[in-house]
């Protein structure tokens, strides 16, 4: 009965307040981002892997299927339609690239990466938006007219304004001021993302009534700007744009244990009102900027994490392709985030819509190709690339303390090494002549690996592609002729070849020995004796093709003179083992006490030959080189004096790029940022496509207002708080919410305020705040406690990271693990952290109501607030009145109080305790659309 009552009340709250009218207004607005997704993720793959056989230029398309237009895949080939929008499981193209079902495997030469297949799945699931039309093979390609492109509004210089101009003069608000309760709730949720307390509501109401709405806003805005909660709220807006996450995602979802430093950097920068131009400079080129203090240096290093937190194909074997892909992701992110330009769309060809030739793309991509963001290997696997981390600077006292610990560690490690050498002598594994694989002669396909523990040298070799011939030959020079025992090293285990054939060339001829590599070697689980042979002073051992489809390992060989084997040498190592064990225990304790140098994911200029200009990659193909392009910037964004940003040959160009982006004359940067700020305060931007100011983006609904704000922003020293203040203190912002049907067709949609959904974080944080359960402290990150780990889609770590219900900090501190976003955020349109998201999707779906009804987190907050209210008030009526003030920031109406009392009484009559019954009513209020929307 309780659940039935709750369902009825919740549905009434959702439907009765018009919540379901939202989704229609939003779905169509996503087309621009879907087109961008197609242009950057889908079209390049089709061009590279499919057009050769399935396009007009191919002549007769194989299987009758063309993939060079939407009409082509809709009609399909011999097997029918190739793609069914919204139904990836029924789309033949997806079956083919998955190498599944009865479809031909496509592309036939090699399977596409899991990341690309995921992109195609998402594209089809989202409706397979494809802007291409049928194109004949003989159509001439038109060169981009950059000069004509400069006439587009976004590339034009900003207007200038008279001193008397203002937001209200340009936006012309018509509605009266919002009521005090609506305005104070709007103000607090917009600025700090938390509802006002009862005391703050009363104080605001007093100033509002005794003086004016403008004065009330001004007084409280000063206070709100001084709270750290301001940065916690507004940082999340930028983190959406920065595609921030605490894990890599993609093919190898490793956690980023140091990414949280960047998140906290953004919070601090906004609280300190760091000028926006400096904010961008530090994120693009902080490691190259001058500094005065250690703190400033560390801040600037951490800022460059912006370049690092995107998803990367860490297991990509072609490292040059990986570097180009990373540079592409970084360039496209910067283009969308700072200038609202989809630069990644010009990687494979000239931009289809904007005046950006592919030469401009590679002029800028060369900047990031010369920037080091990946480094070394991870997880002891040479196939997994690591990312660059840098020690942050520490003071002299910290340095001396650290050196003392390091000296102790070095001393103990030397003792351990000495005892291990003695142990090896006892076992006989350190005598004789050793030849490692690095000194051997190799032919065919061998790859280096460190995946299996125990090997000689830096790595061992694996042959796991028996389609092509392979061999390895070790040559040893012996001190004396005689009989030697031959030992080969490998780390045996399941899945390896059982018939590995070694050929031994010795003084008496040649012998072949077959070794089963699934069995662990007999000496120290590393060395396997395979026979004793007579040698002159030369020995040759080889391993060649074996009739097997299993991997074969090759590491080192060792030749031990049989006289050394026969010496009376003790074989008991137990005492040495115990000594080593105790030393290792001591070492572990000291390491645990040793202060760690803080580290950051930080970019740096690559001082190797990689700094330099790039060749155009024709059709985006790594090895298909076109002309070499000098590093530089967009031709279409140019002005007198822009030449000062030319790039020296020995520098990557990131400093010059950052200075060019943040130059006052750049027509895009200020416009894009003030548009983002406006959007966060009104629910929609002056340009609705906030990440795309190009030709495919929306036109500004009020160009004069946009330029006025941009000019004020630049002239106000790029102060974000000043722009927010200017907007919030305007009558345009403070006016009452209008009916959505009013004002249709008017020049400026910003003459009125509109009802808008609260972000996911505001909903969760408000639940915590009003129930008294919010932990106000900042923190690092849940993933930093795990260190670096791979997050499996169904593994334990995935589950533990997803269970964030026990965390009580603000939502900005929750882990953003790609593929495991906390449910309390994901259900309310939290963005995909793989992508730049300046404007979140807005949906109203059943899952949201179900979450509010069934989530243990919501239940807990409801019960906590129930206890709090019942303790503070002597009657149910007063508890209901305070509930409405705390949660909805208004007085409860008589009818609402009456219905609330009746609801609680009926549950108590059914046997529910007072606290539980009232908690159920609290949950009904939480479930209301009024709680989830800002007016």
N, C-alpha and C positions, 0 to 999 in steps of 0.2 A: 504493500500500500504506500509506503514511504517513497519507493522508487517511482511508482506511478504518479504520485502527486508532483514529484520533482520534475519528471518528464513533461507533464502538462504545463507546469509553471515556466519551465525553461523554454519550451516551444512558444508559449505565449509571449515571453520576453523577447525572443528572437524575431518572431513574425510581427507581433503587435507594434514594434517600434520601427519597422521598416528595414530591418537589417538585410533582408534578402534582396533589396533593390541595388545593392552595391556591385555585385559581380558583373552585371551586364555592362556597367560603365567602364569596366576595366579590361575585359578580355581583348577587345579590339585594340587597345593601346599597346599590346605586347607584340604586335606584328613587326614593328621596326627591329626589336631585339631578336625576333625569330629570323628575320632576314639576315641580320648580322651574323647570327649563329650559322646559318647556311653558308654565307659567303666566307666565313673564316674556318669552319670545321668540316663542311661537307663538299662544297664545290672543289676546293683544292685536291681532295682525295679522288673525286670523280675524274678530274682532269688528268691526274698523274697515273691512275690505275685503270680507268674504265674507258676513256675516250678513244683509245687506240683501236678498240674493237666495237664500241657501242656509241658511235657519233656519226654525224653527217660526213665528217672528214674521213671516216674509216671506209667510206664507200658503202658496200653492202654490210649492214650491221649484223654481227653474229647473233643467231637465234632470233633475228628480226627485232631485237631490242635496242632502242636508243635511250641513252641516259644523259644526253646533252640538252634536254628541255623537260619541263614538267609534263607536257603532252606526251613525250616519249615514254616515260615510265607509267603514266596513267593508262595509255593504250596497251603498253607492254609488248612482249614478243610472242614467240610460239607457245609459251606457257601461260599466257594471260597477263594481267596487270602485274608489274614488278613491285609496286609499292602500294599498300593500302593505308592511307593516312589514319593514324590513331591505333593501328593494329600491327605492331611490329612482328608478332608471332605468325601472322599470315602473309607477311611481305616476302616475296621470293628473293629480293635483293639481300635482305638480312639473313635469310637461310643460307644463301650462297656464300656470303662473306664470313659466316660462322662455320663454314665447312660442315653443315649439318643437313639432315634430311636427304631427299633424293635429288636435290638441285646440284648442278655442276659447281665445283669449288671455284670461287672467284675472289681475287684474281688468281689465275692458275699457278703462277710462278711462286708465290709465297703468301701466307696468310697475313691479313692486316693485324695491326696491334690491337690489344684488348681495349685500349683507350679509344681508338678510332671506331671500333665496333660499338662501344658504349655510346659514342657521339651519334652514330647512325640510329641506334635504338632510341635515344632520347629525341632525335629529330623526327622520326616517324611517329613516336608516341605523342609528340606535341603537335601533330597535324601535318608534318612534312611540308612546311612552307617553302616554296621554291619560286622565285621571281622570274625565272628564265622563260623565254618564249622560244618557239621553233626558230632555229637559225640555219640557213643554208650554208653549205660548205664554202661557197664563193664570196660570202659577205666580206667586204673590206673593213679592216679595223681602223677606226678613226683615232687619230692622235689627240691626246688631251690638250685643250686650249687653256693653259694656265692663266693667261691674261684675262680671258673671258670669265674664267672661274672666280677671279678676284672680285667680280661685281656682285657675287652672291652676298647677301646681307651679313652673314657671319664673318666674312673676311674683310668687311669694310671697317674703317676706323670708327670708334665710338663717337656719338654725338657729344656736344658740349651743352651746358645748361646754365640758365640764369640763376642768380643767387636766391631768388624767391621760389624757385621750383622745389617741389617736395613730393613725397609718395602720394599724399592725399590729393594734391593738385593733379597728378598724372593718373591716379587710379579712380578718383571721383567716387568715394564710398557714399552710399545712399541710406543704408540701414542705420537705425539708432544704435547706441552702445549696447553691448551685451550686458545682461544682468550681472550683478556682482558675483553670484555663485558660478555662473557659466564662465565668466572672465577669469576668475581666480583659478578655476580648475584648468582652463585652457593654458593659462600662463605657466602654471607649475608643471603640467605634463609636457609642454613644449620646451621649457627651458631646462628642467632638471629630471624630467621623466618620472616624477613621483607626485602623489597628491598632497595638497596642503593639509596640515594638521588642523584640529578644531580651533586652536588658538590663532593660527595664521589666517584661517577663514574669518574669524571675528575681527582681527586687526584690519584685514583688507576691506571688509564690509564697512568698518568705521571710517576709514579714509575715503572710500568710494562714496559714502553717503554724505559725509561732512565736508569733503573738498570736491573731488571729481574722479571719474574713472581714470583719466590720464595720470593724475597724481598718485592714485593707488598703484597703478602699474609701475610708475617710475620708482616709487619707494621700494617696492618688493623686487623689482628687477635688479636694482643695485645689490640687494642682499643675495639674490639667487646667483648672480654672476660670481660672487665671492665664495660659493660653496664648491667643494670638489665634485659634488654630484652633477654639476654642469658639464664638466669634462667627461664624466662617465656616460652621460646621456648623448652628448654630441660626438664623442669619439666613435660611437657605434655607427653613426652616419658615414663617417670617413672610412671606417673599417669595411663597410659594405663595398665602397668604391675601390678600396685597396685589396679586395678579394682575400681578406685576412682569414687564416685558419691555423690551427695548432697541429696539423698533420699535412703530409704531402698529397695524399689522395692518389689518383692516377693508378699506375700499374703496381706501385709498391708503396702502400700507405703507411709510411714511417711517421712517427710523431716528431714534431718540432719542439724539443724541450726548451728552447730559448726564444721562441716567437713571442711569448708574453711580454718580453721587454719592449718590443715595438708597440704592442697594444697600450702598455702603460706610458710609453713615450707620447703617443697620440693624446692620451688623456691629459697628461701634464702640459703638453703644448697648447691645448685648447684652454685649459684652466689659466695658463700664463698669458694667454692671448698672443702667442708667438705670431708675428706677422706672417700672413699666408705665403708671401713670396719666399721668406726664409724657411718656412715649413716645407715647401716644395724643394727648395735648394738642398736642404738636408737629406730629404728622402731620395733624391736622385743622385746626389754627389757628396753626401756628408763626409765620406772618408777622405775627400780631396780638399776640403775646406780648411782654412786656418782656424786656430783655436787659442784661447788664452788660459784655460784651466782644464784639469783632468776631467771634471764633470762635463764641461762643454764638449770635449773630445769624445767622451763615451756616449753622450747624447747623440752626437752627429753620426757615430758609427752605428748605433742602434737604429737610427732613422733609416739607414739603407736596407734594413730588413724588408722594407717596402718592395725592393727589387727581388727579394728571395722567396717570399711566402706563397707564390703561385704554385700550381701543380706542375710537376716535372716527370718526364718519363725516365726515371732513374736507371731502369734496366736496358735502356736503348744501347744496342751494341755499337752502332755507328755514332761515335762520339762527336763528330763534326755535325751530323744531323741534329744531335741533342743540343749542341751549342746554338745552332741556328734556331731550333724550336724554342729554346729558352729566351733568346734574344727577341724572337717574334712575340712571345707572351709578354715580355717586359715592355716592349715598344707599344704593343696594342693596349696594354693596361694604362700606360702613361698617356697615350693619345686620348683614350676615352675619359680617363679620370680628370685630366687637367684641361683639355681643350675640346672635349666632346667630339673627337674624330676617330673613326674606325680605321686606323692605320693598317691593321692586320689584313684588311681586304685588298691591299695592294701588294701582297707577297708574291702571288703567282702570276699576276697580270696587273695592268693599270687598273686603278679603282673604277668599278663599274658606274659609280654615281658621282663621286667627288673629284675635284681636279687634283688628284694625287697620282702621278705616274709611278710605276714600279721602281724607277731609278731613285725617286725621292725616298721610297720605302727603304731601299738598300743603303742609301746615304745615311739614314738614321739607324738602321739595323747594325751597320758597321760600328757604331758607338758602343752597342751592348755586346757585340761579338768580341770586342777588346776589353770587356769587363769580366772579371773572374767571380763567378757565383757558385760554381761547382768545383769540388776539389777532392781528390783521393777516392777511396772506396768505403763502403759501409757493410756492416754485418759479416766481415771477413769474406766477402764475395767480390771478386774483381769485376763481376758483371753489374754490380750495383754502384752507381756513382754517388759520391757524397756531396754535401753542400759546404760552402766556405763558412767557417766559424773563426772568430778572432777574439783573442784575449782583450778584455777591457783594461784600461790603465788603473793601477793602484798606487797609493802613496808610499813614501819611503819606509815608514814603520811597518806597513803591511808587507812590503817587499822583504825586509830583513827577517820578519817572522816566518815568511814562506820559505826563505832560503835555509833557515835552520831546520825546518822539517824536511826539506829536500835533501840536505846533507845526511840526515839520519836514514832516509829512504835509500839513498845511493849506497851508503855503507852496508846496509842489510842486504840489498840486492847483490852486491859484490860477493858477500859471504855465501848467499844462496847459489850464485853462479859457480863459485869455487867447489862447493860440495856437490853440485850437479855434475861438474866435470869429473870429480873423483868417482861418482856413481857410474858414469859412462865408462870410465876406465875399468871399473870392477866388472861391468857387464861385457866389456870387450867391444863396445860400439864406437869407441873413439880412436881405435888403432887402424892401421892400414891406409890405403889410398882411396880418397873419395872424389867422385866426379858428379857434380850436380847437373840437373837438366839445363841450367842456364849456360853450361859449358859444352853441352852436347850439340850435335848437328841435327836439325829437324827439317823434315819435309812434309808438305801437306797441311791439313787443318788441325792445328793444336791450339787450345786456348788455355790461358793461365787461370788458376783458381786457388783460393784459400779456404774454400767452403768446409772441407773436412779437416778436423784438427790433426795435428802432428804431420809435419813435412819438413824436408831439409831446405834451408835457404828461405827465400821470400815467398815461394809458391810451389805448386806442382803443376803438371800438365794434364789435360784431359783431351782425349780424342773421342768425340761422340757424334761425329758425322762420317760414317763409314762409306758414304757414297763416293768419296774421292780418296785416292791412295794417301797413305801417311806412313811415316817411319821416323825413328830417332836412333842416333848412334852415339854411344859414349866411347871415348878413347882415353886410356889411362897409361901413364908412364910409371913403371915400377922401379923401385930402388935396386932390386936384385932379381935374377931369374929364380924360379922355384915354383912350388905348389902353393896356390892361393885359394881361399874360400871366397866365392863370389856371393855377395848379398845385394839384393835389390830392395829399394824402399818404395812403399805405397801404403796408403791407409785403407785397408780393406773394409768391405761392408756390402750390404744388400744392394742389388741392382747393378753390380759391376760384372764385367766379363769373367767367365770361368775358364777360358782357354787362351790366356795371353801367352804368346810364344816369344821367348827370348832366344836369340842366336848368339853363341859364345865362340869367338875366334881365338884359339889358343895355340900353343906350340905344337900340339899333336894333331891339329886339324880344326874341326868345327863340330859343335854340339848344339842341339836345340832342347830347350827346357820349357815345359808348359806350366803356367802358374794360374791357380784359381784365386782371383782378386776379391772374391766374396769372403775369403777367410782372412782373419787378422794375422799379420806377420808374427812370427814366434819370438823375436827379440824386441822387447820394449814396445810391442805393437806397431813397430815401424819398419824393422829390417827382417827380410826373409832370406835365409841361405838357400841357394839353388844348386849348389854343387862345388866340388873342388877340382881345379884344373891346373895343368902345368903351363906356365907362361914364360916367355923370354922377358925382355924389359918392356914389351908393348902388349897391351890387352885391348881388344875391341869387343864391345857388346852392343847388340842392336835389338830393336823391337820394331816389327813391321806389321802390315795388314794382317788382321785376324778375322776368321769367318765368324763374326758375331755382330749383333745389332745393339750390344750393350756398351756402355762407356768403358774406356780403357784408361788407366792412370799410368803416368810415367813421372818419376822423381829423380832419385840419385842411385848410383851404384857404389859399392865399397868392396875393395879387394883386401883381404886380411891374410897374411902369410900364416900357413898352418903351424909353423913353429911358435908363433905368438898365441895361437889357440891352445897349444899343448902346455904352455907354461902353467905352473901351479899358482893360479890366481883365485883368490876367494870370490865366491859368487853371492854371498849373503850381503844384501844392501839394506837390511832392516834398520840398523842403527843410523845409517846415513839418511834413510827415508824419514826417520823420526826427527832427526836434527833439521832437515829441510822443512818438515811440517811445522815445527815450532818457530823457525825463522819466518816462514810464510804467515803464520798466525800473528807474530809480532809486527810484521810488515803491514798486514791488513789493518791492525789497530792504529798504527801511526798514520796510515793513509786516511783512515776514517777521521782522525783528529786534524789532519792537514787542511788549512783553509783553502778553499777553492778560489781560483781566479775567476771572476765572473766572465762569461763569454757571451758573444752576440753573433747572430747570423748577420754578417756584414760583408758587403761587396768591396772589391778593390780593383784598381786598374791592373790588368795583366801585363807584367813587364816583359813578357816573352814576345815572340814574333807575331802573336795574335793581334796585337795592336796594329791597326792598319785599315785600309779601305777594302771593301767587299766587292766581289763580282756579283752581278745580278744572277740569281738562280732562275733559269728559264723554266716556266711553269712551276716554280717553287721546288724543283728537283735539286737535291744537294749537289750532285756531280755534273749537272748540266749547266756549265758556266757561260754567262754572257759577258757584257762589258764590265770593266771595273769602274766603280762609282766612288768619287771622293766623298768622304764623310761630310755631312752638312744637314740642312733642315728643309722644311717644305718651301717650295717656290711660291706657293699660293699665299703663304703667311709671311709677307715681306714688307719692309718699310725702309725709308731712308735711315741709314745708320745700322741696319741689321747686319751688315758685313763685319761689324766689330766682333761678332761671335764666331769667327772662323776658327777652325780646330787645328792646333799644332800637330805635326806629324807624330810626335812622340807621346801624345796624350790620347786617351780614349775619346774624349769629347763630351763626357757627362757634365762637366762644369759648364761648358759653353751651352749645352742643350738646356740645362736648368736655367741659366741666365736668359736664354732666348725665350723660354716658356714664360718666365716671370717678368720679362721686360714690360714696362708700362705701355709700350706701343703695341704689344701683342693683342690683337682684337678679340681673342677667344678666352683667354685664361680667366680674367675677371668676370666676364659674362657668365661663363660656365659655373663658377663658384657662387656668385650671388643668386643665380637661378636655383642652385641646389639648396641654398639657405631658404629662399622663398618657398620652395616646394615643401620643405620640412615644417614650415609654419602655416602653410595653407593646404597642404595635401596634394598640390599639383604645381608644377613649375610654370613660369611665364613661357618657357619653351617646354612642352610636355615631355619630349624625348630628352631627358636630362643628360644622357650619355651620348647623344648624337645630335650635334649642331650642323651636320652636313646636309646635303641635298635631300636625302631620304628622311631626315628628321622633320619635326614639326616646325612651323614658322612661329615666331614669338607672337603671342596674342596682344602684347603691349610693348612694342620695340622701344618706345621712349622710356617707359618705366624700367625696362631691363638695362638700358644704357645709363640711365640716371643712377641706378644702384651700383653699376660697375664703376662709374666715375667716382662716386662717393667712396667706394671700396678702395680704389687705388690711391685717391688723394688722402684718404684716412689711414695711410700707412698699412694697407692690407689688413686691417683689424676685423676679424670675424665677429667679435663681440659688438663692435660699433655698428656693423650692418644689422645684426640681430636687434640691437637696441633701436636703431632707426625704424625698423619694420614694426617691432612690437609696440613702440610708443606712438605709432600712427593710428588714426581713426579707422583706417582700412583694416588693420588687424583687429582692433578692439570692437568692431561692430558685431551685431547679433548675427547668428546663423540665418541664412536665407533659405527659402523654399527652393529646391533644385529646379523647379519649373519656372522660376522667375528669372528675368534678365536674359532669356534666350535671344541670341542674335545681337546682343549689345557688343560694342567694340571690345570692352575689357571684362573678362570673366572675374577680375579681381576687385570689382566694385563691391563684392559681397563675400562674406565668409561662408564656407560650406562645411557640413558635417563630414567627418573623416574618421576612419578606424585608427585606433591607437596601435602603435607597433607592438610586436610580440613581447619585447623586453619591458615595455611600459605596463602591459597587462600583468606579467609575472611579478615585476618589482612592486607594483601597486598591491597585489595580493599579499606579498610579504610585509610591506610597510603598514598597511591598515590593520593587519593581524598582530603586529608587534613582533614579528619573527625575522625581520630583515637584519642581516649582519652588515653593518655599515663599513667594515674594514675592507680595504683593497687587498689583493693577493696576487701571487704569480700565476700559476696554472696547474690544473690537475695533471696534465701530461708531463709537467716538469718533475712531478713526483715519480712517474714511471720511468723517466729517462727516455732513451731512444728505443722505441719498440715498433714492430710492424703491427698494424691494426688489421686483423682479419675480419672479413664480413660476418662471420658467425663465431669468432673466437671469444675467449674469456675477456680479453682486454677490450674488445669491441663492446661487450655487454657492460663491463664495469664503467667504461667511459660514458656509455649512453644513460646509465642510471644516475642522473644528476639531481634526483629529487631531494637528497639530503643536503645539498649545497644551499646555503642561505645568503650568499653574497649576491650583489647585483648581477643582472644577466650578462653584462659586458664581461664579467670574469668567468663565465661558464666556458668549458672547453668547446671549441669549434673544430671538431674532428670531421674531416671530409668523409661522407658516408655514414656519419653517426651524430648528426646534429640533435641536441636535446629535444625530446618530444614537445616540451612546453614552449619551445620556440618554433619548431618546424611546422606545427599545425597552424600557426598564425602567420604564415607567409614569410618566414625567415628566408633570406636569399640563398641561392646556390653559391657557396664560397669559392667555386672555381671561376666565377665570372665577375666582372665589374658590374655592380648593381647600384646605380644611383637612384633608381625608382623601383621599389619593391612591387611585386604583384599584389593585387587586392582581391581576395576571394571571400565568399561566404559559403561555406560548405558544411555538410552534416558533421564532419569530423571535429569541427571546432566546438559545436554544441556537445558532442559526445565527450570530448576532452573535459569540458567544464563540468559535465555531470559525473564522469567516471574516474577522473584522475585522482589518485591518492593524494597528490600534492594539493589539489583544490579542496579535497575533503579535509585535509589537515589544517589548511588556512581557515576554512570555514569554522571548524571546531575551535581553533585558537581564538578567533575573533568573537565567537559565541561566548566563550568563557570570560573574555576581557569585558565585553559589554554587560554581561549579567553581573559581574563583580562590581562594576561601576554604577549600576542603576538599580533602583529599588523595584521598578515595575517593568513588565514586558513592553508597555507602551513607550517608556523612556528609552529602553534598549533599542526599540525599532527606530525611534527618532534619531538616536545617536548613530545607529547603523547607516541610515541614509546620509547623514552628514559626513561620516567617515568615508564611505564608499562612493557615493554619488555626488557628494559636495553640495547638497541642497537639503531643504526641509522636506520631510515626508508629508504627503497630503493626508487629509483625514481618511479618505477612502483607502489609501495604502496602509495606514496604521491599522485600520479596522480589519482589512484582509489579512494582514500579517498576524494579528492577534488570533484571528480565527484559524489560520493555517497551523500555528504553533499549538493551539488548544486541541485541534483535531488529532494531531500526532500524539499529544500527551494522553488523550483519551484512549488511544490505541496501545498504550503501554510504553511509549518512548519517554526517556528521561527528559527533563527540561533542557539541559545543555545540548543534548542530541537533537531535540526537536527544533530548538532555536538555531542550531548549526545548519539544519536543513534549510531554514528560511534564509539564513545568511548566504547559503550557496545559491539559492534562487536569485538573490540580488546580484551576486557575482556573475551569474549566467546572463544577466540582462544585457541587451545591446547598449543600453545607456552607459553601462560600466565600460564596455569595450570601445566606445566611440568618443571622440572629442568634438565638442560643439563650441 
